[in-house]
Amino acid sequence: MHMNSRSIAWVNTPVIMEAMLRYQENRLPRPMKLWLEKLLDINTSQKTNLVTNIKHH
């Protein structure tokens, strides 16, 4: 099986949470948006609410 040399093995929680918030706000660059959709197996044909009840400090 061929492994993509650019694949990410892990992502820390603050990074993924920030990416999810920006995804919901439509503020992610296209490559990051596609990466997050693949990472979280997001169905783009439906409205996806990734994060709820987050209090911004």
C-alpha positions in Angstrom: 0.0 0.0 0.0 1.4 3.4 -1.0 1.5 6.0 1.7 1.3 9.7 0.8 4.4 11.3 2.2 2.4 14.4 3.0 -0.2 12.6 5.1 -0.6 13.8 8.7 -0.4 11.1 11.4 -1.9 13.2 14.2 -3.4 16.6 14.9 -3.6 18.3 18.3 -6.9 19.3 19.8 -6.5 23.1 19.7 -5.6 22.9 16.0 -8.5 20.7 15.0 -10.9 22.8 17.1 -9.8 26.0 15.4 -10.0 24.4 12.0 -13.6 23.1 12.8 -14.7 26.6 13.9 -13.2 28.2 10.8 -14.8 25.6 8.6 -18.2 26.4 10.0 -17.6 30.1 9.5 -16.4 29.4 5.9 -13.0 30.9 6.7 -10.7 28.0 5.7 -8.5 28.0 2.6 -9.7 25.4 0.1 -6.9 22.9 0.7 -7.6 23.0 4.5 -11.3 22.6 3.9 -10.8 19.5 1.8 -8.3 18.1 4.3 -10.8 18.6 7.2 -13.7 17.1 5.2 -11.5 14.0 4.5 -10.2 13.8 8.0 -13.6 14.0 9.6 -15.5 12.2 6.8 -17.8 15.2 6.3 -20.7 14.7 3.9 -20.7 17.9 1.9 -24.2 17.4 0.5 -25.6 18.2 3.9 -25.2 21.2 6.2 -22.7 20.1 8.8 -22.6 21.6 12.2 -19.3 20.5 13.6 -19.1 22.6 16.8 -22.0 23.7 19.0 -22.2 25.6 22.3 -18.7 27.0 22.1 -18.0 30.0 24.2 -15.4 32.3 22.7 -13.2 34.0 25.3 
